[in-house]
Amino acid sequence: MAQYLAKGIPTGAPVLDPAAVWTPPNIGPLDGSNLWLAHTLRGGNATDVKTLPDMIGGRNLATTGAGNSFTDGTAPVVSIPQGSAAMTATGATPPGACTVLIVASLVANKSAQVRVPGWTIGGGGTSRLTVAGATTGTYSVAPPVGLAVYALRLEAGAVSAWINGTSAGAPLSLQPGSGVLYGLGTNVYSSTVREDYGLLKVWPRALSDTEIQAATSDAKNLFGIV
């Protein structure tokens, strides 16, 4: 029997209702290891979000802090207004290579806004897109204002990044660190900047340029990003 790819259509149905049926939208290649998507909170409590479910890997992001909220609409997001409410989950040993797709409002001058084993991603101290592992590197471009799609291919010695499908510049010669956390929200606990997160998807391999562009297109369509 032939198999065909089906893309789910988010309708606003309360997915926390056991009787509801909701198919997660396809975003890029099907072999992802983790997927955290704000759409999954539709129908739940809009304030004091404590948990964001992992739709693939079962590593739910959680916080013991307070103040996180969910905003529904054409581009649903989880908002994390302070570092002490960052949402994390313990992962495995950093893989040799991985690819990360993010839909978020990254904030300049805030570090570690997104974490995956071995790496952290954020606006950096220079207001530029910054990636850190055992070493740190900064691209020449600043995160745009508002939601954007960030794709990062994380490999030892060659980290590549795209913003809304456009290359962020030459690959950075970086090495991964030993951290094992997945996370959303800056680890700067004095932060009072609102950070919005719509999507974090991880693949345990280096996606090709073509696959990254296709995944970016899926994410832009899902969140209405031009």
N, C-alpha and C positions, 0 to 999 in steps of 0.2 A: 504494500500500500504506500502510495506517495505521501510525503509529509509536506505541509505548507506552513510557512511562517504566519502567525496571526498576531496582529498588533492590537492590544487592548485599547479601549476608549474610556478614559476617566469621565464619569457622568455626575459625580458628586454624591453617589450613593454612599450610605454610611457603612464603610467597610468594616467597622468594628462590630456591626450587627451580625451575629452568626448566620442569619438567614440571607445576608446580602451576598451577591456574586459579583466579583470584581477581578478582572484579569489585568495583571500589571502590564504596562506598555513595554514593548520591546525597545531597548536602547542599545544599539551596537551589537557586536557579536554575542552569541548566546552562551558562551562559556565563561561568563563572569563568575567570580567567587563571592562577591558581596554586593548588595544593592540596598541603599537607604534612600527612600523617596517620600517627600512630605505628603504626597497624595494619600498615603496610607492612613493618615490621621483624620481624613474626612469623616464626619459623623461623630467624632469624639469630643473631648473637652478642649476648648480653644485656648485655655490658659493653663499655666503650670504644667507644661509638657515634661514628663519625666522619662519617657521611653520612646525611641524611634526604632521600629522593627527592621531587622535585616531580612529582606524578602528572598534571599538566596542562601546565605551562609549561616543564619541563625545566631549571629553575634549582634544582638540588639544594643544600640547605643543608649546609655542611661546616664542620669545625673542625680545627685543628691541635693543639688541646689534648687533655687526657686526663681521664677520670673520668666522662664521660657514659655513661648506661646506659639500657636498655630494660626496662620491666616489663610483662609480659603480664597478661591477666585480662579482666574484663568492661569495663574502661576502660583500655586500653593507653596508656602514656605514655613519653616520653623525659625523663629527669631530667638536669638540668644543674646541678651543685652549685657551680660557681664561674664567675665572669665570664670568666676566661681561656679557658674551653672553650665560649663562645658560638658558635652555629652561624649562618653567614651565607652570602649569595649576592648577587652584584651584579645590580641591576635596571636598569630604564630610567629615563628622565626622569620625575619624578613626574607622574602623570596629573592632569587637571583635577579629577576626583572618583574616589573608589573606596570600596568597602565591604569591611570586614575582619571575618571571623568567627573567633573564637579559643576553644579549649577549653584552659584552663590553670589552674594555681594561681599567680595573680599574688601577689607578695609585697610587703607594705607597705614603704615606704622604699627601694625599689629602682627605679632608672630604666631606661628603654629595654629593658624585658624583651621586647617585641615591636617589630620594626621593619619598616616597609614604605616604599617610596620617598616621601620628603617628610614622614614622620611617625614618631614613637616613642610607645609606649604602655606604661604600667607603674603601679606602686603609688604612685610619687611620694614626695617628701620629706615630705609631710604625711599619709602613710598613706591617701591617697584616690586614686581612679582618676584618672590624669593623662595628658593627651595633649600632645605637644609637636611643633612644626614650627619655623617661623621665630619663633613665639611659643609660650607655654606656658599651658595652662589646666587647672584641677582641678575635678572634680565633687565634690559633697558626700558621696558614698557611698564607703565603703571596700570594697576587694575582699573577697569572702567567703573564709572558710577552706576550702581544698580546691579541687577542680576546679569550675569554673563556665564558663558560656558567655557570652562577651563579644562583642557586635556593635557595630561602630563605622562610621558613615557619615561619611566624611572628605571634606569639601568646603571650599574656601576661604571663610572667613567664617561657616561654620555646621557644627560638628562635633557629631554626635549619638551617644549611646551607650546601650546596653541591657545589663543583667546578668541572665542567665537569663530574658530576655524582658521585664523590667521596666525602664522608662526610668530612666536615671541622673540625670535632671534636665534643666534647660533647655539647649539647644544652646550650645556654647562658640564665641565669635567668634575663630577662629584662622586663621592663614595657614600653608600648608605650607612646609617648608624645602626645601633643595636636595639633601638626602641621597638616595642611590640604592640603599641596602642593604635587602634582606630579612634578617630575623634573629630568632632565638630565643635568649634568655639575656641577662641584664643585662650592661651594659658596665662595671659597677663591679667591677674586677678583684679587689678585696679581699673580694668577696662570698663567704660560705661557706654561704649559704642554699640549700637544695635547691629547685629550681624544676621543676615538672612540666608538660609540654606534650603535649597529645593531638592538637590540630588547629590549623592555620592555613590559612584559605581566603580568597582575594582575588578580588573582582570589579572590573573596570576601569570601574565606573560607580556611581552612587548608586542603591542598591536602594530600593524603596518600603518603607513601614512594613510592609505586608502581606507582601512578600517576605522582609523581615528576620525577621518572626515565624515564617514557615514554615521558614526556614533554621535558626533557633534551635531550633525544635521537632525538626527532623531531628537536629541535633547533640545535643540532650538525650537523645533516644531512643537514639542510637548509643552514648553514653557512660553511660547509666543515671543521668542527672542529673534530680532531681525539681524 
